[in-house]
Amino acid sequence: MTEYVETFKCPNCGVIASGRGHLCHPLKDAVPFTCEFCGKEVDDARHVCPPMLDKIEYICKKCGRLAVYDSLVCEPELIGGTD
């Protein structure tokens, strides 16, 4: 069975990103959601929690946003190197 991931088009740069509002400018209709790292329901698409901090590996080259997965930002770059 194929699982589909909901995607969002960034209104800032037009790139498609997966996740809940993980774009240069998060979409308001992507919240609230349950954080996969801390399990809390959050109202901020840019939510970052202590369990997530240990897993952040990417930064967006366009907006500087940090992310755990490269698919959560428009132009991912591996922190501490090139991707």
mmCIF file of the N, C-alpha and C atoms, coordinates in Angstrom:
data_MODEL
# 
_entry.id   MODEL 
# 
loop_
_atom_site.group_PDB 
_atom_site.id 
_atom_site.type_symbol 
_atom_site.label_atom_id 
_atom_site.label_alt_id 
_atom_site.label_comp_id 
_atom_site.label_asym_id 
_atom_site.label_entity_id 
_atom_site.label_seq_id 
_atom_site.pdbx_PDB_ins_code 
_atom_site.Cartn_x 
_atom_site.Cartn_y 
_atom_site.Cartn_z 
_atom_site.occupancy 
_atom_site.B_iso_or_equiv 
_atom_site.pdbx_formal_charge 
_atom_site.auth_seq_id 
_atom_site.auth_comp_id 
_atom_site.auth_asym_id 
_atom_site.auth_atom_id 
_atom_site.pdbx_PDB_model_num 
ATOM 1   N N  . MET A 1 1  ? 0.838  -1.179 0.000  1.00 0.00 ? 1  MET A N  1 
ATOM 2   C CA . MET A 1 1  ? 0.000  0.000  0.000  1.00 0.00 ? 1  MET A CA 1 
ATOM 3   C C  . MET A 1 1  ? 0.885  1.245  0.000  1.00 0.00 ? 1  MET A C  1 
ATOM 4   N N  . THR A 1 2  ? 0.545  2.210  -0.819 1.00 0.00 ? 2  THR A N  1 
ATOM 5   C CA . THR A 1 2  ? 1.302  3.447  -0.918 1.00 0.00 ? 2  THR A CA 1 
ATOM 6   C C  . THR A 1 2  ? 0.802  4.457  0.097  1.00 0.00 ? 2  THR A C  1 
ATOM 7   N N  . GLU A 1 3  ? 1.740  5.058  0.837  1.00 0.00 ? 3  GLU A N  1 
ATOM 8   C CA . GLU A 1 3  ? 1.381  6.131  1.760  1.00 0.00 ? 3  GLU A CA 1 
ATOM 9   C C  . GLU A 1 3  ? 1.714  7.454  1.099  1.00 0.00 ? 3  GLU A C  1 
ATOM 10  N N  . TYR A 1 4  ? 0.794  8.402  1.191  1.00 0.00 ? 4  TYR A N  1 
ATOM 11  C CA . TYR A 1 4  ? 1.008  9.705  0.602  1.00 0.00 ? 4  TYR A CA 1 
ATOM 12  C C  . TYR A 1 4  ? 1.315  10.716 1.689  1.00 0.00 ? 4  TYR A C  1 
ATOM 13  N N  . VAL A 1 5  ? 2.269  11.590 1.435  1.00 0.00 ? 5  VAL A N  1 
ATOM 14  C CA . VAL A 1 5  ? 2.643  12.643 2.370  1.00 0.00 ? 5  VAL A CA 1 
ATOM 15  C C  . VAL A 1 5  ? 2.006  13.935 1.892  1.00 0.00 ? 5  VAL A C  1 
ATOM 16  N N  . GLU A 1 6  ? 1.331  14.621 2.808  1.00 0.00 ? 6  GLU A N  1 
ATOM 17  C CA . GLU A 1 6  ? 0.725  15.897 2.449  1.00 0.00 ? 6  GLU A CA 1 
ATOM 18  C C  . GLU A 1 6  ? 1.840  16.897 2.167  1.00 0.00 ? 6  GLU A C  1 
ATOM 19  N N  . THR A 1 7  ? 1.704  17.642 1.084  1.00 0.00 ? 7  THR A N  1 
ATOM 20  C CA . THR A 1 7  ? 2.717  18.627 0.731  1.00 0.00 ? 7  THR A CA 1 
ATOM 21  C C  . THR A 1 7  ? 2.116  20.021 0.702  1.00 0.00 ? 7  THR A C  1 
ATOM 22  N N  . PHE A 1 8  ? 2.982  21.004 0.826  1.00 0.00 ? 8  PHE A N  1 
ATOM 23  C CA . PHE A 1 8  ? 2.578  22.403 0.825  1.00 0.00 ? 8  PHE A CA 1 
ATOM 24  C C  . PHE A 1 8  ? 3.466  23.169 -0.145 1.00 0.00 ? 8  PHE A C  1 
ATOM 25  N N  . LYS A 1 9  ? 2.897  24.127 -0.861 1.00 0.00 ? 9  LYS A N  1 
ATOM 26  C CA . LYS A 1 9  ? 3.671  24.978 -1.757 1.00 0.00 ? 9  LYS A CA 1 
ATOM 27  C C  . LYS A 1 9  ? 4.014  26.258 -1.013 1.00 0.00 ? 9  LYS A C  1 
ATOM 28  N N  . CYS A 1 10 ? 5.287  26.592 -0.959 1.00 0.00 ? 10 CYS A N  1 
ATOM 29  C CA . CYS A 1 10 ? 5.728  27.785 -0.247 1.00 0.00 ? 10 CYS A CA 1 
ATOM 30  C C  . CYS A 1 10 ? 5.272  29.038 -0.994 1.00 0.00 ? 10 CYS A C  1 
ATOM 31  N N  . PRO A 1 11 ? 4.522  29.920 -0.326 1.00 0.00 ? 11 PRO A N  1 
ATOM 32  C CA . PRO A 1 11 ? 4.073  31.144 -0.981 1.00 0.00 ? 11 PRO A CA 1 
ATOM 33  C C  . PRO A 1 11 ? 5.218  32.124 -1.210 1.00 0.00 ? 11 PRO A C  1 
ATOM 34  N N  . ASN A 1 12 ? 6.355  31.896 -0.562 1.00 0.00 ? 12 ASN A N  1 
ATOM 35  C CA . ASN A 1 12 ? 7.500  32.788 -0.702 1.00 0.00 ? 12 ASN A CA 1 
ATOM 36  C C  . ASN A 1 12 ? 8.345  32.446 -1.926 1.00 0.00 ? 12 ASN A C  1 
ATOM 37  N N  . CYS A 1 13 ? 8.701  31.169 -2.073 1.00 0.00 ? 13 CYS A N  1 
ATOM 38  C CA . CYS A 1 13 ? 9.611  30.794 -3.156 1.00 0.00 ? 13 CYS A CA 1 
ATOM 39  C C  . CYS A 1 13 ? 9.023  29.778 -4.135 1.00 0.00 ? 13 CYS A C  1 
ATOM 40  N N  . GLY A 1 14 ? 7.841  29.214 -3.828 1.00 0.00 ? 14 GLY A N  1 
ATOM 41  C CA . GLY A 1 14 ? 7.184  28.294 -4.748 1.00 0.00 ? 14 GLY A CA 1 
ATOM 42  C C  . GLY A 1 14 ? 7.617  26.843 -4.655 1.00 0.00 ? 14 GLY A C  1 
ATOM 43  N N  . VAL A 1 15 ? 8.573  26.518 -3.815 1.00 0.00 ? 15 VAL A N  1 
ATOM 44  C CA . VAL A 1 15 ? 9.050  25.145 -3.669 1.00 0.00 ? 15 VAL A CA 1 
ATOM 45  C C  . VAL A 1 15 ? 8.031  24.331 -2.878 1.00 0.00 ? 15 VAL A C  1 
ATOM 46  N N  . ILE A 1 16 ? 7.913  23.056 -3.205 1.00 0.00 ? 16 ILE A N  1 
ATOM 47  C CA . ILE A 1 16 ? 7.014  22.148 -2.498 1.00 0.00 ? 16 ILE A CA 1 
ATOM 48  C C  . ILE A 1 16 ? 7.766  21.535 -1.314 1.00 0.00 ? 16 ILE A C  1 
ATOM 49  N N  . ALA A 1 17 ? 7.136  21.548 -0.137 1.00 0.00 ? 17 ALA A N  1 
ATOM 50  C CA . ALA A 1 17 ? 7.740  20.952 1.064  1.00 0.00 ? 17 ALA A CA 1 
ATOM 51  C C  . ALA A 1 17 ? 6.722  20.045 1.729  1.00 0.00 ? 17 ALA A C  1 
ATOM 52  N N  . SER A 1 18 ? 7.213  18.987 2.344  1.00 0.00 ? 18 SER A N  1 
ATOM 53  C CA . SER A 1 18 ? 6.318  18.114 3.095  1.00 0.00 ? 18 SER A CA 1 
ATOM 54  C C  . SER A 1 18 ? 6.276  18.584 4.537  1.00 0.00 ? 18 SER A C  1 
ATOM 55  N N  . GLY A 1 19 ? 5.355  18.091 5.279  1.00 0.00 ? 19 GLY A N  1 
ATOM 56  C CA . GLY A 1 19 ? 5.269  18.462 6.683  1.00 0.00 ? 19 GLY A CA 1 
ATOM 57  C C  . GLY A 1 19 ? 4.161  19.446 6.948  1.00 0.00 ? 19 GLY A C  1 
ATOM 58  N N  . ARG A 1 20 ? 4.134  19.942 8.171  1.00 0.00 ? 20 ARG A N  1 
ATOM 59  C CA . ARG A 1 20 ? 3.048  20.806 8.618  1.00 0.00 ? 20 ARG A CA 1 
ATOM 60  C C  . ARG A 1 20 ? 3.494  22.255 8.673  1.00 0.00 ? 20 ARG A C  1 
ATOM 61  N N  . GLY A 1 21 ? 3.539  22.914 7.565  1.00 0.00 ? 21 GLY A N  1 
ATOM 62  C CA . GLY A 1 21 ? 3.871  24.326 7.564  1.00 0.00 ? 21 GLY A CA 1 
ATOM 63  C C  . GLY A 1 21 ? 5.356  24.614 7.591  1.00 0.00 ? 21 GLY A C  1 
ATOM 64  N N  . HIS A 1 22 ? 6.182  23.646 7.229  1.00 0.00 ? 22 HIS A N  1 
ATOM 65  C CA . HIS A 1 22 ? 7.625  23.861 7.251  1.00 0.00 ? 22 HIS A CA 1 
ATOM 66  C C  . HIS A 1 22 ? 8.067  24.501 5.946  1.00 0.00 ? 22 HIS A C  1 
ATOM 67  N N  . LEU A 1 23 ? 7.801  25.786 5.843  1.00 0.00 ? 23 LEU A N  1 
ATOM 68  C CA . LEU A 1 23 ? 8.117  26.557 4.654  1.00 0.00 ? 23 LEU A CA 1 
ATOM 69  C C  . LEU A 1 23 ? 8.749  27.866 5.092  1.00 0.00 ? 23 LEU A C  1 
ATOM 70  N N  . CYS A 1 24 ? 9.221  28.664 4.134  1.00 0.00 ? 24 CYS A N  1 
ATOM 71  C CA . CYS A 1 24 ? 9.774  29.983 4.471  1.00 0.00 ? 24 CYS A CA 1 
ATOM 72  C C  . CYS A 1 24 ? 8.758  30.788 5.280  1.00 0.00 ? 24 CYS A C  1 
ATOM 73  N N  . HIS A 1 25 ? 7.519  30.760 4.827  1.00 0.00 ? 25 HIS A N  1 
ATOM 74  C CA . HIS A 1 25 ? 6.419  31.417 5.527  1.00 0.00 ? 25 HIS A CA 1 
ATOM 75  C C  . HIS A 1 25 ? 5.342  30.362 5.743  1.00 0.00 ? 25 HIS A C  1 
ATOM 76  N N  . PRO A 1 26 ? 5.273  29.751 6.932  1.00 0.00 ? 26 PRO A N  1 
ATOM 77  C CA . PRO A 1 26 ? 4.325  28.658 7.178  1.00 0.00 ? 26 PRO A CA 1 
ATOM 78  C C  . PRO A 1 26 ? 2.877  29.046 6.921  1.00 0.00 ? 26 PRO A C  1 
ATOM 79  N N  . LEU A 1 27 ? 2.111  28.099 6.431  1.00 0.00 ? 27 LEU A N  1 
ATOM 80  C CA . LEU A 1 27 ? 0.696  28.314 6.163  1.00 0.00 ? 27 LEU A CA 1 
ATOM 81  C C  . LEU A 1 27 ? -0.096 28.211 7.455  1.00 0.00 ? 27 LEU A C  1 
ATOM 82  N N  . LYS A 1 28 ? -1.025 29.121 7.660  1.00 0.00 ? 28 LYS A N  1 
ATOM 83  C CA . LYS A 1 28 ? -1.824 29.144 8.889  1.00 0.00 ? 28 LYS A CA 1 
ATOM 84  C C  . LYS A 1 28 ? -2.717 27.909 9.010  1.00 0.00 ? 28 LYS A C  1 
ATOM 85  N N  . ASP A 1 29 ? -3.155 27.340 7.875  1.00 0.00 ? 29 ASP A N  1 
ATOM 86  C CA . ASP A 1 29 ? -4.048 26.180 7.944  1.00 0.00 ? 29 ASP A CA 1 
ATOM 87  C C  . ASP A 1 29 ? -3.298 24.883 8.275  1.00 0.00 ? 29 ASP A C  1 
ATOM 88  N N  . ALA A 1 30 ? -1.988 24.962 8.470  1.00 0.00 ? 30 ALA A N  1 
ATOM 89  C CA . ALA A 1 30 ? -1.194 23.776 8.814  1.00 0.00 ? 30 ALA A CA 1 
ATOM 90  C C  . ALA A 1 30 ? -1.113 23.551 10.323 1.00 0.00 ? 30 ALA A C  1 
ATOM 91  N N  . VAL A 1 31 ? -1.717 24.431 11.093 1.00 0.00 ? 31 VAL A N  1 
ATOM 92  C CA . VAL A 1 31 ? -1.706 24.302 12.560 1.00 0.00 ? 31 VAL A CA 1 
ATOM 93  C C  . VAL A 1 31 ? -3.126 24.267 13.069 1.00 0.00 ? 31 VAL A C  1 
ATOM 94  N N  . PRO A 1 32 ? -3.427 23.734 14.230 1.00 0.00 ? 32 PRO A N  1 
ATOM 95  C CA . PRO A 1 32 ? -2.484 23.074 15.127 1.00 0.00 ? 32 PRO A CA 1 
ATOM 96  C C  . PRO A 1 32 ? -2.130 21.674 14.645 1.00 0.00 ? 32 PRO A C  1 
ATOM 97  N N  . PHE A 1 33 ? -1.041 21.149 15.187 1.00 0.00 ? 33 PHE A N  1 
ATOM 98  C CA . PHE A 1 33 ? -0.620 19.789 14.884 1.00 0.00 ? 33 PHE A CA 1 
ATOM 99  C C  . PHE A 1 33 ? 0.085  19.204 16.102 1.00 0.00 ? 33 PHE A C  1 
ATOM 100 N N  . THR A 1 34 ? 0.259  17.892 16.106 1.00 0.00 ? 34 THR A N  1 
ATOM 101 C CA . THR A 1 34 ? 0.962  17.227 17.196 1.00 0.00 ? 34 THR A CA 1 
ATOM 102 C C  . THR A 1 34 ? 2.419  17.047 16.797 1.00 0.00 ? 34 THR A C  1 
ATOM 103 N N  . CYS A 1 35 ? 3.314  17.581 17.605 1.00 0.00 ? 35 CYS A N  1 
ATOM 104 C CA . CYS A 1 35 ? 4.752  17.484 17.337 1.00 0.00 ? 35 CYS A CA 1 
ATOM 105 C C  . CYS A 1 35 ? 5.188  16.026 17.435 1.00 0.00 ? 35 CYS A C  1 
ATOM 106 N N  . GLU A 1 36 ? 5.883  15.546 16.418 1.00 0.00 ? 36 GLU A N  1 
ATOM 107 C CA . GLU A 1 36 ? 6.344  14.152 16.415 1.00 0.00 ? 36 GLU A CA 1 
ATOM 108 C C  . GLU A 1 36 ? 7.500  13.914 17.386 1.00 0.00 ? 36 GLU A C  1 
ATOM 109 N N  . PHE A 1 37 ? 8.096  14.967 17.906 1.00 0.00 ? 37 PHE A N  1 
ATOM 110 C CA . PHE A 1 37 ? 9.241  14.824 18.805 1.00 0.00 ? 37 PHE A CA 1 
ATOM 111 C C  . PHE A 1 37 ? 8.860  14.905 20.282 1.00 0.00 ? 37 PHE A C  1 
ATOM 112 N N  . CYS A 1 38 ? 7.974  15.844 20.644 1.00 0.00 ? 38 CYS A N  1 
ATOM 113 C CA . CYS A 1 38 ? 7.596  15.981 22.059 1.00 0.00 ? 38 CYS A CA 1 
ATOM 114 C C  . CYS A 1 38 ? 6.177  15.506 22.338 1.00 0.00 ? 38 CYS A C  1 
ATOM 115 N N  . GLY A 1 39 ? 5.377  15.289 21.280 1.00 0.00 ? 39 GLY A N  1 
ATOM 116 C CA . GLY A 1 39 ? 4.022  14.780 21.451 1.00 0.00 ? 39 GLY A CA 1 
ATOM 117 C C  . GLY A 1 39 ? 2.982  15.809 21.847 1.00 0.00 ? 39 GLY A C  1 
ATOM 118 N N  . LYS A 1 40 ? 3.376  17.080 21.975 1.00 0.00 ? 40 LYS A N  1 
ATOM 119 C CA . LYS A 1 40 ? 2.435  18.125 22.368 1.00 0.00 ? 40 LYS A CA 1 
ATOM 120 C C  . LYS A 1 40 ? 1.712  18.687 21.151 1.00 0.00 ? 40 LYS A C  1 
ATOM 121 N N  . GLU A 1 41 ? 0.475  19.139 21.354 1.00 0.00 ? 41 GLU A N  1 
ATOM 122 C CA . GLU A 1 41 ? -0.245 19.842 20.297 1.00 0.00 ? 41 GLU A CA 1 
ATOM 123 C C  . GLU A 1 41 ? 0.218  21.292 20.327 1.00 0.00 ? 41 GLU A C  1 
ATOM 124 N N  . VAL A 1 42 ? 0.672  21.785 19.177 1.00 0.00 ? 42 VAL A N  1 
ATOM 125 C CA . VAL A 1 42 ? 1.220  23.136 19.108 1.00 0.00 ? 42 VAL A CA 1 
ATOM 126 C C  . VAL A 1 42 ? 0.492  23.968 18.061 1.00 0.00 ? 42 VAL A C  1 
ATOM 127 N N  . ASP A 1 43 ? 0.480  25.274 18.284 1.00 0.00 ? 43 ASP A N  1 
ATOM 128 C CA . ASP A 1 43 ? -0.187 26.211 17.384 1.00 0.00 ? 43 ASP A CA 1 
ATOM 129 C C  . ASP A 1 43 ? 0.791  27.014 16.534 1.00 0.00 ? 43 ASP A C  1 
ATOM 130 N N  . ASP A 1 44 ? 2.079  26.756 16.663 1.00 0.00 ? 44 ASP A N  1 
ATOM 131 C CA . ASP A 1 44 ? 3.085  27.513 15.924 1.00 0.00 ? 44 ASP A CA 1 
ATOM 132 C C  . ASP A 1 44 ? 3.789  26.580 14.943 1.00 0.00 ? 44 ASP A C  1 
ATOM 133 N N  . ALA A 1 45 ? 3.670  26.877 13.654 1.00 0.00 ? 45 ALA A N  1 
ATOM 134 C CA . ALA A 1 45 ? 4.283  26.025 12.635 1.00 0.00 ? 45 ALA A CA 1 
ATOM 135 C C  . ALA A 1 45 ? 5.803  26.015 12.740 1.00 0.00 ? 45 ALA A C  1 
ATOM 136 N N  . ARG A 1 46 ? 6.376  26.996 13.422 1.00 0.00 ? 46 ARG A N  1 
ATOM 137 C CA . ARG A 1 46 ? 7.831  27.058 13.596 1.00 0.00 ? 46 ARG A CA 1 
ATOM 138 C C  . ARG A 1 46 ? 8.276  26.511 14.951 1.00 0.00 ? 46 ARG A C  1 
ATOM 139 N N  . HIS A 1 47 ? 7.429  25.695 15.560 1.00 0.00 ? 47 HIS A N  1 
ATOM 140 C CA . HIS A 1 47 ? 7.702  25.088 16.865 1.00 0.00 ? 47 HIS A CA 1 
ATOM 141 C C  . HIS A 1 47 ? 9.027  24.334 16.858 1.00 0.00 ? 47 HIS A C  1 
ATOM 142 N N  . VAL A 1 48 ? 9.839  24.562 17.893 1.00 0.00 ? 48 VAL A N  1 
ATOM 143 C CA . VAL A 1 48 ? 11.064 23.801 18.122 1.00 0.00 ? 48 VAL A CA 1 
ATOM 144 C C  . VAL A 1 48 ? 11.077 23.433 19.599 1.00 0.00 ? 48 VAL A C  1 
ATOM 145 N N  . CYS A 1 49 ? 11.311 22.162 19.905 1.00 0.00 ? 49 CYS A N  1 
ATOM 146 C CA . CYS A 1 49 ? 11.320 21.682 21.285 1.00 0.00 ? 49 CYS A CA 1 
ATOM 147 C C  . CYS A 1 49 ? 12.680 21.043 21.589 1.00 0.00 ? 49 CYS A C  1 
ATOM 148 N N  . PRO A 1 50 ? 13.000 20.862 22.880 1.00 0.00 ? 50 PRO A N  1 
ATOM 149 C CA . PRO A 1 50 ? 14.293 20.262 23.242 1.00 0.00 ? 50 PRO A CA 1 
ATOM 150 C C  . PRO A 1 50 ? 14.592 18.922 22.552 1.00 0.00 ? 50 PRO A C  1 
ATOM 151 N N  . PRO A 1 51 ? 13.635 17.976 22.446 1.00 0.00 ? 51 PRO A N  1 
ATOM 152 C CA . PRO A 1 51 ? 13.962 16.725 21.748 1.00 0.00 ? 51 PRO A CA 1 
ATOM 153 C C  . PRO A 1 51 ? 14.317 16.947 20.271 1.00 0.00 ? 51 PRO A C  1 
ATOM 154 N N  . MET A 1 52 ? 13.741 17.974 19.659 1.00 0.00 ? 52 MET A N  1 
ATOM 155 C CA . MET A 1 52 ? 14.003 18.272 18.255 1.00 0.00 ? 52 MET A CA 1 
ATOM 156 C C  . MET A 1 52 ? 15.404 18.870 18.077 1.00 0.00 ? 52 MET A C  1 
ATOM 157 N N  . LEU A 1 53 ? 15.865 19.666 19.038 1.00 0.00 ? 53 LEU A N  1 
ATOM 158 C CA . LEU A 1 53 ? 17.163 20.333 18.932 1.00 0.00 ? 53 LEU A CA 1 
ATOM 159 C C  . LEU A 1 53 ? 18.311 19.355 18.708 1.00 0.00 ? 53 LEU A C  1 
ATOM 160 N N  . ASP A 1 54 ? 18.253 18.205 19.345 1.00 0.00 ? 54 ASP A N  1 
ATOM 161 C CA . ASP A 1 54 ? 19.311 17.205 19.197 1.00 0.00 ? 54 ASP A CA 1 
ATOM 162 C C  . ASP A 1 54 ? 19.337 16.566 17.819 1.00 0.00 ? 54 ASP A C  1 
ATOM 163 N N  . LYS A 1 55 ? 18.270 16.728 17.051 1.00 0.00 ? 55 LYS A N  1 
ATOM 164 C CA . LYS A 1 55 ? 18.150 16.060 15.759 1.00 0.00 ? 55 LYS A CA 1 
ATOM 165 C C  . LYS A 1 55 ? 18.263 17.009 14.562 1.00 0.00 ? 55 LYS A C  1 
ATOM 166 N N  . ILE A 1 56 ? 18.329 18.321 14.796 1.00 0.00 ? 56 ILE A N  1 
ATOM 167 C CA . ILE A 1 56 ? 18.381 19.286 13.691 1.00 0.00 ? 56 ILE A CA 1 
ATOM 168 C C  . ILE A 1 56 ? 19.674 19.093 12.898 1.00 0.00 ? 56 ILE A C  1 
ATOM 169 N N  . GLU A 1 57 ? 19.528 18.917 11.580 1.00 0.00 ? 57 GLU A N  1 
ATOM 170 C CA . GLU A 1 57 ? 20.674 18.680 10.706 1.00 0.00 ? 57 GLU A CA 1 
ATOM 171 C C  . GLU A 1 57 ? 20.733 19.616 9.504  1.00 0.00 ? 57 GLU A C  1 
ATOM 172 N N  . TYR A 1 58 ? 19.633 20.323 9.207  1.00 0.00 ? 58 TYR A N  1 
ATOM 173 C CA . TYR A 1 58 ? 19.580 21.129 7.991  1.00 0.00 ? 58 TYR A CA 1 
ATOM 174 C C  . TYR A 1 58 ? 19.221 22.578 8.274  1.00 0.00 ? 58 TYR A C  1 
ATOM 175 N N  . ILE A 1 59 ? 19.675 23.447 7.372  1.00 0.00 ? 59 ILE A N  1 
ATOM 176 C CA . ILE A 1 59 ? 19.304 24.851 7.385  1.00 0.00 ? 59 ILE A CA 1 
ATOM 177 C C  . ILE A 1 59 ? 18.837 25.203 5.974  1.00 0.00 ? 59 ILE A C  1 
ATOM 178 N N  . CYS A 1 60 ? 17.833 26.069 5.867  1.00 0.00 ? 60 CYS A N  1 
ATOM 179 C CA . CYS A 1 60 ? 17.343 26.499 4.557  1.00 0.00 ? 60 CYS A CA 1 
ATOM 180 C C  . CYS A 1 60 ? 18.244 27.621 4.043  1.00 0.00 ? 60 CYS A C  1 
ATOM 181 N N  . LYS A 1 61 ? 18.760 27.465 2.828  1.00 0.00 ? 61 LYS A N  1 
ATOM 182 C CA . LYS A 1 61 ? 19.627 28.478 2.236  1.00 0.00 ? 61 LYS A CA 1 
ATOM 183 C C  . LYS A 1 61 ? 18.873 29.762 1.914  1.00 0.00 ? 61 LYS A C  1 
ATOM 184 N N  . LYS A 1 62 ? 17.548 29.679 1.776  1.00 0.00 ? 62 LYS A N  1 
ATOM 185 C CA . LYS A 1 62 ? 16.758 30.865 1.435  1.00 0.00 ? 62 LYS A CA 1 
ATOM 186 C C  . LYS A 1 62 ? 16.349 31.680 2.646  1.00 0.00 ? 62 LYS A C  1 
ATOM 187 N N  . CYS A 1 63 ? 15.862 31.010 3.703  1.00 0.00 ? 63 CYS A N  1 
ATOM 188 C CA . CYS A 1 63 ? 15.287 31.758 4.827  1.00 0.00 ? 63 CYS A CA 1 
ATOM 189 C C  . CYS A 1 63 ? 15.996 31.530 6.155  1.00 0.00 ? 63 CYS A C  1 
ATOM 190 N N  . GLY A 1 64 ? 16.925 30.573 6.221  1.00 0.00 ? 64 GLY A N  1 
ATOM 191 C CA . GLY A 1 64 ? 17.660 30.322 7.451  1.00 0.00 ? 64 GLY A CA 1 
ATOM 192 C C  . GLY A 1 64 ? 16.952 29.426 8.451  1.00 0.00 ? 64 GLY A C  1 
ATOM 193 N N  . ARG A 1 65 ? 15.813 28.912 8.068  1.00 0.00 ? 65 ARG A N  1 
ATOM 194 C CA . ARG A 1 65 ? 15.055 28.040 8.963  1.00 0.00 ? 65 ARG A CA 1 
ATOM 195 C C  . ARG A 1 65 ? 15.809 26.735 9.205  1.00 0.00 ? 65 ARG A C  1 
ATOM 196 N N  . LEU A 1 66 ? 15.751 26.226 10.439 1.00 0.00 ? 66 LEU A N  1 
ATOM 197 C CA . LEU A 1 66 ? 16.396 24.966 10.794 1.00 0.00 ? 66 LEU A CA 1 
ATOM 198 C C  . LEU A 1 66 ? 15.397 23.825 10.691 1.00 0.00 ? 66 LEU A C  1 
ATOM 199 N N  . ALA A 1 67 ? 15.888 22.613 10.369 1.00 0.00 ? 67 ALA A N  1 
ATOM 200 C CA . ALA A 1 67 ? 14.982 21.475 10.220 1.00 0.00 ? 67 ALA A CA 1 
ATOM 201 C C  . ALA A 1 67 ? 15.696 20.166 10.523 1.00 0.00 ? 67 ALA A C  1 
ATOM 202 N N  . VAL A 1 68 ? 14.916 19.182 10.909 1.00 0.00 ? 68 VAL A N  1 
ATOM 203 C CA . VAL A 1 68 ? 15.424 17.839 11.171 1.00 0.00 ? 68 VAL A CA 1 
ATOM 204 C C  . VAL A 1 68 ? 15.613 17.088 9.854  1.00 0.00 ? 68 VAL A C  1 
ATOM 205 N N  . TYR A 1 69 ? 14.664 17.244 8.924  1.00 0.00 ? 69 TYR A N  1 
ATOM 206 C CA . TYR A 1 69 ? 14.697 16.544 7.641  1.00 0.00 ? 69 TYR A CA 1 
ATOM 207 C C  . TYR A 1 69 ? 14.885 17.544 6.508  1.00 0.00 ? 69 TYR A C  1 
ATOM 208 N N  . ASP A 1 70 ? 15.587 17.148 5.459  1.00 0.00 ? 70 ASP A N  1 
ATOM 209 C CA . ASP A 1 70 ? 15.795 18.048 4.327  1.00 0.00 ? 70 ASP A CA 1 
ATOM 210 C C  . ASP A 1 70 ? 14.499 18.376 3.598  1.00 0.00 ? 70 ASP A C  1 
ATOM 211 N N  . SER A 1 71 ? 13.504 17.522 3.725  1.00 0.00 ? 71 SER A N  1 
ATOM 212 C CA . SER A 1 71 ? 12.230 17.750 3.036  1.00 0.00 ? 71 SER A CA 1 
ATOM 213 C C  . SER A 1 71 ? 11.373 18.816 3.715  1.00 0.00 ? 71 SER A C  1 
ATOM 214 N N  . LEU A 1 72 ? 11.814 19.323 4.868  1.00 0.00 ? 72 LEU A N  1 
ATOM 215 C CA . LEU A 1 72 ? 11.009 20.290 5.604  1.00 0.00 ? 72 LEU A CA 1 
ATOM 216 C C  . LEU A 1 72 ? 11.366 21.740 5.312  1.00 0.00 ? 72 LEU A C  1 
ATOM 217 N N  . VAL A 1 73 ? 12.353 21.975 4.469  1.00 0.00 ? 73 VAL A N  1 
ATOM 218 C CA . VAL A 1 73 ? 12.719 23.343 4.095  1.00 0.00 ? 73 VAL A CA 1 
ATOM 219 C C  . VAL A 1 73 ? 12.867 23.437 2.587  1.00 0.00 ? 73 VAL A C  1 
ATOM 220 N N  . CYS A 1 74 ? 12.762 24.647 2.076  1.00 0.00 ? 74 CYS A N  1 
ATOM 221 C CA . CYS A 1 74 ? 12.758 24.872 0.628  1.00 0.00 ? 74 CYS A CA 1 
ATOM 222 C C  . CYS A 1 74 ? 14.093 24.543 -0.045 1.00 0.00 ? 74 CYS A C  1 
ATOM 223 N N  . GLU A 1 75 ? 15.199 25.058 0.500  1.00 0.00 ? 75 GLU A N  1 
ATOM 224 C CA . GLU A 1 75 ? 16.523 24.804 -0.070 1.00 0.00 ? 75 GLU A CA 1 
ATOM 225 C C  . GLU A 1 75 ? 17.448 24.299 1.023  1.00 0.00 ? 75 GLU A C  1 
ATOM 226 N N  . PRO A 1 76 ? 17.408 22.993 1.315  1.00 0.00 ? 76 PRO A N  1 
ATOM 227 C CA . PRO A 1 76 ? 18.179 22.449 2.434  1.00 0.00 ? 76 PRO A CA 1 
ATOM 228 C C  . PRO A 1 76 ? 19.683 22.425 2.192  1.00 0.00 ? 76 PRO A C  1 
ATOM 229 N N  . GLU A 1 77 ? 20.416 22.707 3.257  1.00 0.00 ? 77 GLU A N  1 
ATOM 230 C CA . GLU A 1 77 ? 21.867 22.550 3.258  1.00 0.00 ? 77 GLU A CA 1 
ATOM 231 C C  . GLU A 1 77 ? 22.226 21.873 4.577  1.00 0.00 ? 77 GLU A C  1 
ATOM 232 N N  . LEU A 1 78 ? 23.067 20.868 4.505  1.00 0.00 ? 78 LEU A N  1 
ATOM 233 C CA . LEU A 1 78 ? 23.491 20.145 5.693  1.00 0.00 ? 78 LEU A CA 1 
ATOM 234 C C  . LEU A 1 78 ? 24.307 21.082 6.573  1.00 0.00 ? 78 LEU A C  1 
ATOM 235 N N  . ILE A 1 79 ? 23.969 21.163 7.852  1.00 0.00 ? 79 ILE A N  1 
ATOM 236 C CA . ILE A 1 79 ? 24.698 22.031 8.775  1.00 0.00 ? 79 ILE A CA 1 
ATOM 237 C C  . ILE A 1 79 ? 26.100 21.461 8.963  1.00 0.00 ? 79 ILE A C  1 
ATOM 238 N N  . GLY A 1 80 ? 27.093 22.321 8.830  1.00 0.00 ? 80 GLY A N  1 
ATOM 239 C CA . GLY A 1 80 ? 28.475 21.886 8.996  1.00 0.00 ? 80 GLY A CA 1 
ATOM 240 C C  . GLY A 1 80 ? 29.079 21.311 7.730  1.00 0.00 ? 80 GLY A C  1 
ATOM 241 N N  . GLY A 1 81 ? 28.418 21.463 6.611  1.00 0.00 ? 81 GLY A N  1 
ATOM 242 C CA . GLY A 1 81 ? 28.935 20.943 5.352  1.00 0.00 ? 81 GLY A CA 1 
ATOM 243 C C  . GLY A 1 81 ? 27.990 21.266 4.223  1.00 0.00 ? 81 GLY A C  1 
ATOM 244 N N  . THR A 1 82 ? 28.228 20.681 3.087  1.00 0.00 ? 82 THR A N  1 
ATOM 245 C CA . THR A 1 82 ? 27.342 20.876 1.944  1.00 0.00 ? 82 THR A CA 1 
ATOM 246 C C  . THR A 1 82 ? 26.557 19.611 1.716  1.00 0.00 ? 82 THR A C  1 
ATOM 247 N N  . ASP A 1 83 ? 25.372 19.770 1.168  1.00 0.00 ? 83 ASP A N  1 
ATOM 248 C CA . ASP A 1 83 ? 24.482 18.633 0.928  1.00 0.00 ? 83 ASP A CA 1 
ATOM 249 C C  . ASP A 1 83 ? 24.525 18.232 -0.524 1.00 0.00 ? 83 ASP A C  1 
# 
